[in-house]
Amino acid sequence: QVTLAESGGSSVEPGGSLTLACATNAFGYYIHCLAWFRQIEGKPRECLAVFDSDRKATTTDAAMGRFSVSRDRGNLTLQMNDLNPEDSGVYYCAARVNTWPKRSRRFWTSEYPHWGQGTHVTVSS
């Protein structure tokens, strides 16, 4: 059973930074691929970053160069800088283990069968 638990979401002022963490046992699988997604109200869930077994981190255009992903022991972290109100939403950690996602679809929600409950981020003054 793959477990994921996000934390670190809170309210922050525009221009501020936040670090989200995802505590997970997915790193214990030989093949694992983890990702950060976010759901902004009224928009589809979008991928921000992917981190795989080869310790390769990839951020998407949605991260706009302001976000970075890394592993800290059993946590997948998402460092978010220069936040703006459009970044407000629910941030999710997702995982796929034992098999690789298709490379062309690794940013798709459908490639990840395991999800955390999400953590809320609010950016406002």
Backbone bond lengths (Angstrom), bond angles and torsions (degrees), N, CA, C in turn:
res aa  C-N    CA-C-N  psi(-1)  N-CA   C-N-CA  omega(-1)  CA-C   N-CA-C  phi
1 Q - - - 1.462 - - 1.523 109.23 -
2 V 1.299 115.56 120.14 1.471 120.78 178.19 1.516 108.91 -84.09
3 T 1.298 116.41 130.70 1.466 121.41 178.80 1.524 110.06 -117.65
4 L 1.321 114.36 142.44 1.461 121.37 178.23 1.521 108.48 -141.29
5 A 1.305 117.31 133.95 1.460 121.07 -179.95 1.523 108.85 -141.39
6 E 1.318 115.29 112.13 1.464 120.49 179.65 1.523 111.07 -83.66
7 S 1.305 115.39 151.69 1.463 121.56 174.60 1.523 108.27 -153.75
8 G 1.329 114.68 166.99 1.456 119.99 176.19 1.507 115.15 104.15
9 G 1.320 117.80 -9.36 1.454 119.23 178.89 1.517 111.31 -69.26
10 S 1.326 115.85 142.80 1.461 119.85 178.97 1.526 108.32 -166.14
11 S 1.317 115.33 -172.37 1.463 121.61 175.38 1.523 108.83 -95.27
12 V 1.315 115.02 137.81 1.460 120.04 -179.03 1.531 108.65 -144.28
13 E 1.295 116.87 153.42 1.459 121.25 179.46 1.530 110.02 -81.65
14 P 1.314 116.87 154.89 1.470 119.98 176.79 1.519 111.25 -54.09
15 G 1.318 115.25 139.44 1.452 120.39 -176.97 1.517 113.77 89.78
16 G 1.317 116.28 -10.33 1.454 120.76 -177.72 1.514 113.08 -81.34
17 S 1.322 114.75 179.44 1.470 122.27 -178.39 1.528 110.23 -128.27
18 L 1.311 114.68 154.14 1.454 122.14 175.13 1.519 109.10 -144.12
19 T 1.302 115.26 148.80 1.460 119.92 171.74 1.526 108.38 -119.53
20 L 1.308 115.55 119.30 1.457 120.99 176.51 1.532 108.95 -96.18
21 A 1.305 115.51 148.75 1.463 120.09 177.74 1.523 109.79 -127.86
22 C 1.296 115.35 145.64 1.462 122.24 175.51 1.518 107.86 -125.13
23 A 1.319 116.22 107.00 1.463 120.58 176.12 1.522 108.48 -80.45
24 T 1.311 116.06 124.51 1.458 118.64 -174.03 1.516 111.77 -148.86
25 N 1.322 115.28 152.38 1.462 120.22 173.96 1.531 110.99 -97.84
26 A 1.311 116.98 5.31 1.466 120.95 -177.36 1.531 111.88 -64.00
27 F 1.313 116.25 -26.57 1.467 118.46 179.54 1.526 112.03 -64.46
28 G 1.329 116.24 -17.37 1.457 120.02 179.31 1.514 114.00 -76.30
29 Y 1.315 117.43 -9.21 1.460 121.59 177.86 1.521 109.65 -89.83
30 Y 1.329 117.10 138.08 1.462 120.89 -177.26 1.522 111.11 -56.88
31 I 1.312 115.42 -45.55 1.468 119.42 174.47 1.519 107.69 -105.88
32 H 1.286 116.28 120.40 1.465 119.99 176.62 1.519 109.28 -146.67
33 C 1.292 114.21 148.06 1.451 121.77 176.03 1.518 107.03 -139.99
34 L 1.303 116.40 121.56 1.464 121.35 -179.24 1.513 109.92 -117.62
35 A 1.308 114.32 155.46 1.457 118.53 -177.10 1.514 110.81 -149.02
36 W 1.308 114.42 153.23 1.464 121.96 169.98 1.522 108.34 -106.12
37 F 1.324 114.33 130.48 1.467 121.75 174.38 1.520 107.97 -123.16
38 R 1.318 115.08 164.36 1.456 118.88 170.86 1.516 109.60 -140.38
39 Q 1.312 113.56 151.82 1.466 121.57 177.57 1.518 107.53 -120.64
40 I 1.310 115.22 110.09 1.449 121.16 174.04 1.515 107.48 -96.24
41 E 1.327 116.34 138.31 1.461 121.04 -174.77 1.524 111.04 -52.94
42 G 1.311 114.89 129.02 1.455 120.19 177.85 1.513 114.71 83.89
43 K 1.328 117.07 1.34 1.467 120.68 -178.42 1.519 110.08 -126.49
44 P 1.311 117.85 155.62 1.462 119.57 177.44 1.520 111.45 -68.77
45 R 1.308 115.49 156.18 1.460 120.12 177.66 1.527 108.61 -65.01
46 E 1.328 115.59 132.60 1.462 119.40 -176.31 1.520 111.16 -125.05
47 C 1.319 113.88 148.06 1.456 120.54 -179.48 1.519 110.16 -84.20
48 L 1.330 115.40 137.81 1.457 121.41 177.87 1.519 112.01 -106.16
49 A 1.338 115.27 -37.04 1.463 118.10 -175.39 1.523 109.91 -162.51
50 V 1.319 114.91 153.14 1.459 122.41 178.15 1.530 108.24 -129.94
51 F 1.326 114.94 140.84 1.465 121.02 179.05 1.520 107.08 -134.05
52 D 1.333 118.14 124.36 1.454 118.69 -174.14 1.526 112.93 -119.27
53 S 1.332 115.45 -178.46 1.458 122.73 -173.90 1.519 112.81 -59.25
54 D 1.314 116.72 -28.08 1.459 121.35 178.44 1.520 111.82 -80.83
55 R 1.330 115.51 10.61 1.466 122.07 -178.37 1.524 111.63 59.31
56 K 1.310 114.28 28.30 1.447 119.19 176.82 1.516 109.09 -92.26
57 A 1.321 116.51 125.27 1.448 122.49 179.67 1.517 109.44 -107.46
58 T 1.315 115.11 131.10 1.456 120.30 179.17 1.518 108.64 -129.76
59 T 1.322 117.18 127.89 1.458 120.44 174.24 1.516 108.64 -104.48
60 T 1.308 115.10 152.90 1.462 120.79 -177.88 1.520 110.95 -98.14
61 D 1.298 114.55 173.78 1.466 119.18 178.11 1.525 111.18 -60.84
62 A 1.343 115.97 -29.07 1.465 119.36 -179.69 1.525 111.48 -63.43
63 A 1.327 116.37 -25.61 1.457 120.20 179.15 1.519 111.92 -75.56
64 M 1.315 115.78 -18.62 1.463 122.99 172.13 1.516 114.02 51.70
65 G 1.328 115.72 32.16 1.461 119.23 176.39 1.516 114.01 72.24
66 R 1.330 117.56 2.33 1.462 120.44 -177.72 1.522 112.47 -100.43
67 F 1.332 115.60 -14.01 1.451 120.41 -176.52 1.527 109.85 -114.94
68 S 1.324 115.31 148.99 1.456 119.35 175.37 1.522 108.95 -142.18
69 V 1.324 115.53 150.83 1.456 121.18 -177.00 1.524 109.02 -119.48
70 S 1.333 114.99 145.30 1.458 119.26 177.80 1.515 108.92 -156.89
71 R 1.321 114.71 169.83 1.459 120.54 177.06 1.530 108.84 -109.86
72 D 1.315 113.90 135.02 1.458 120.86 175.35 1.528 106.52 -128.69
73 R 1.330 115.66 93.40 1.463 122.28 -175.99 1.519 108.26 56.49
74 G 1.315 118.05 -119.64 1.453 120.79 -177.27 1.514 114.48 -89.44
75 N 1.310 116.72 16.31 1.458 120.75 -179.03 1.527 111.05 -119.42
76 L 1.309 114.24 139.75 1.461 120.81 168.59 1.518 105.93 -98.42
77 T 1.305 117.50 121.08 1.464 120.00 -176.69 1.517 111.08 -107.62
78 L 1.319 114.28 151.85 1.460 121.65 175.53 1.520 106.71 -127.37
79 Q 1.301 116.38 110.72 1.454 122.18 177.39 1.522 108.20 -91.21
80 M 1.317 115.74 122.69 1.457 120.52 -177.17 1.520 109.17 -119.49
81 N 1.303 116.65 125.39 1.460 122.26 -178.15 1.523 110.94 -119.85
82 D 1.325 114.61 159.30 1.462 121.30 175.94 1.529 111.37 50.36
83 L 1.305 115.64 51.05 1.459 120.93 -176.93 1.524 111.30 -69.60
84 N 1.312 115.08 147.87 1.463 120.87 175.80 1.524 109.16 -131.40
85 P 1.324 118.05 167.43 1.476 120.39 -175.66 1.525 112.99 -57.05
86 E 1.332 118.19 -27.37 1.466 120.78 179.41 1.529 112.61 -70.82
87 D 1.307 116.96 -8.80 1.462 120.90 177.00 1.537 111.89 -88.08
88 S 1.312 117.55 -3.84 1.463 121.30 -179.45 1.526 109.87 -66.33
89 G 1.315 114.68 134.58 1.459 118.83 179.80 1.508 110.51 165.76
90 V 1.330 115.05 -165.98 1.459 121.50 177.67 1.524 108.35 -105.49
91 Y 1.311 115.61 129.78 1.461 121.56 -177.11 1.522 109.36 -107.87
92 Y 1.323 114.61 129.61 1.461 121.17 -174.83 1.522 111.42 -119.57
93 C 1.299 114.23 147.18 1.447 122.34 170.72 1.532 107.47 -105.21
94 A 1.309 117.13 139.49 1.458 121.23 -178.74 1.522 109.91 -136.74
95 A 1.328 115.45 156.06 1.459 118.69 -177.33 1.519 111.71 -143.69
96 R 1.299 113.34 152.52 1.456 123.00 172.04 1.533 105.84 -135.93
97 V 1.324 116.05 132.02 1.470 119.52 -178.19 1.515 110.53 -129.49
98 N 1.291 115.15 158.75 1.470 125.79 176.23 1.521 114.96 75.36
99 T 1.295 117.48 -27.99 1.466 120.33 175.45 1.519 108.91 -135.08
100 W 1.325 115.68 151.89 1.452 120.05 179.18 1.530 110.06 -83.38
101 P 1.329 115.98 144.79 1.464 117.22 170.01 1.526 108.42 -69.89
102 K 1.310 117.37 153.15 1.456 119.70 173.27 1.511 107.81 -61.97
103 R 1.327 115.53 133.22 1.456 118.97 -172.46 1.525 111.60 -56.21
104 S 1.319 115.87 -39.91 1.470 119.07 -178.03 1.517 112.46 -70.85
105 R 1.333 116.88 -12.95 1.464 119.81 -177.81 1.521 111.58 -119.45
106 R 1.286 119.77 13.97 1.473 120.56 -173.79 1.521 112.96 -67.84
107 F 1.319 118.33 -11.42 1.461 121.16 176.60 1.525 111.90 -99.18
108 W 1.304 116.99 5.21 1.464 121.09 -177.55 1.517 110.70 -89.72
109 T 1.307 117.73 141.84 1.460 121.10 177.68 1.530 111.13 -62.03
110 S 1.304 117.32 -32.60 1.465 121.24 -175.20 1.531 112.37 -67.40
111 E 1.317 118.27 -15.17 1.459 120.72 -179.72 1.532 112.54 -83.73
112 Y 1.301 117.24 -4.91 1.466 121.29 -174.59 1.531 110.17 -120.31
113 P 1.320 118.10 108.44 1.464 120.98 -178.32 1.527 114.25 -82.32
114 H 1.320 117.00 -13.20 1.465 119.17 -175.53 1.535 109.84 -117.41
115 W 1.331 115.18 131.33 1.465 120.90 -175.29 1.515 110.96 -135.40
116 G 1.341 115.34 147.57 1.439 120.40 170.18 1.517 110.61 -84.77
117 Q 1.324 115.82 -179.63 1.465 121.08 -177.57 1.526 112.42 -83.10
118 G 1.321 117.21 -14.84 1.460 120.26 178.59 1.518 112.36 94.77
119 T 1.316 114.32 155.83 1.459 121.30 176.04 1.526 107.96 -135.65
120 H 1.333 116.18 138.63 1.453 121.26 -172.80 1.515 112.35 -88.37
121 V 1.300 115.10 135.04 1.463 122.14 174.95 1.521 108.21 -121.54
122 T 1.321 115.78 128.05 1.460 121.43 177.21 1.515 108.67 -124.70
123 V 1.305 115.37 125.86 1.462 120.70 178.83 1.517 107.66 -116.39
124 S 1.312 116.24 111.05 1.457 120.36 179.98 1.515 109.41 -157.20
125 S 1.325 113.76 159.14 1.460 118.89 177.61 1.522 109.92 -99.78
